[in-house]
Amino acid sequence: MNVIEATRALGHALQQDERYLRYTAAKKANDEDEKLQKDIAEFHTVKQMINMESGKADRDSERLKSLNAELTDLFRAVQENPNMAAFEEARADMDMLLESVNFIITACANGNDPDKVPETPPSSCSAGGCAGCSGCGG
């Protein structure tokens, strides 16, 4: 098996991982949630209105205040939507998985033993940078 074939096998394994399955299900639920999609679209519209009003030489501060309050309410509605909350959690888990995969591959490309590379990068690097550390293979 060559590197590309192994990568394709990794892709298949990734798509069977429970984190991927949760992420795609949460994304689908978001896409199908009409109220959520309406709130997101309205949020972007109000944000554009704020940008346009802010760019005017004679901007109306009361209108900006009203638009900002509306934007805050829409943001809250989007964030409090159960589908969005589930999606954000699933996306964070998926991002962590991809970060781990990328970290391991990068460490291996830098000559580290694939069986000894930790699943996640060290939480912080030393003040001297990577020179004094062999943890991430950077």
N, C-alpha and C positions, 0 to 999 in steps of 0.2 A: 504494500500500500504506500503510495507516495503522499506528500504533504497535502496536496489538493484533495485527494480522496479521503484522507484522514479529516480534513477540514469539513468536507461534506458530511462525513459520519458524525462529526461534532455538531453540525447543524441539525441533523436528524435527532440526536440526543437532546439538544437544546429544545427542540419543538415538542419533546415528550416530557420535559421537566415540568413539575407542578407549578413552578413560578411562572413559566411561560404560559401555561394553560390558564392560570388565574389572570394573568395580564391580558391575554387576548379576550377572555370572557368579559373582563371588566371594561375593556375598550369597546367591545360590541354593545354592552349594556349602556355605556355612555352615548354611543352613536345612535342608539335606538330610543333614548330618553328625550322625547320632544320638548319637554319643559326645560331640561338642561341645555339642549342645543339652542333653544330660543333665548335663554338667559345669557349664554356665551355670546351669541350673535349680538344681542342688545348691549352687552358689556363692551364689545369691540366698537360698536357704533357710537356709544357714549364717549368712549376713549378718543375716537377720532374727532368728535365734536369738541372735546376739551382741547385737543391739539390745535384745531382750527381756531377756536376762540382765543387760545393763548397766543397764537401767532399774529393776532390782529393788533394794530397800533392802538386802536381805541377799544381794547378788550373790556368786556362787561364783567366786573368782579363778582357781582351778584349772580350772574348766569354761571360763571365758573364755579362759584360756591355750590349752587344748586346741582350742576352737572357732577361735581366731585362727590356730593352726597349720594346722588343716584348711582354713580360708579361704585361707591363703597357698598351700597345696598346690594347691587348686582353681584359684586365680588363675593359678598357674604353668602348670597343665595347659591352661587355656584359651588363655593367651598363646603357649604352645609348639605348639599345634595348627597344622599347616600351613595348613589352611583359614582359620583366624583370622588368621594372619600375612599370607596373601595378601589377605584382606579388609581388614585395617588399612592395608596399602600402597595398595590400590586406592581405599579411602575417602579417604586423605590426598591422593592425586592428584585425586580428584573434588572434594574440598573446595578444593584450589588452583584448579581450573578454575572453580568457582562463585565463588570470591573474585575471580578476574580478571574474570569476566563482570560481577559486581556492581560492581567498581571502575570499569570502563569505563562502564557505564550511569550510575552516580552522577556520575562526572566529566562526562559529556555533559549530564546534567541540570543540572549547575552551569555550563554554558556552554562547556565545553572542546571543541575540535575533535576529533570522533570518530577522525579519521585520525592524530592526534598524541598521543592518550592512550596512555601505556605500558601494556603488557599486565598488569603487576603494580604494586601500590603501591610507593612508595619504602620502603626498609627502615626508615627512621626519620625522624621529624620533627625540626625544629630546636627549640631551647629556647624560642623565641618563639611556638611553635604554628604554626598554618596561615597567619598573616598574612604571613609572609615567604616563602612557598613557593607555587608554582603547579603543583607536580608532580602532585598528586592531585585538584585541583579542589575540595577541601573547604572 
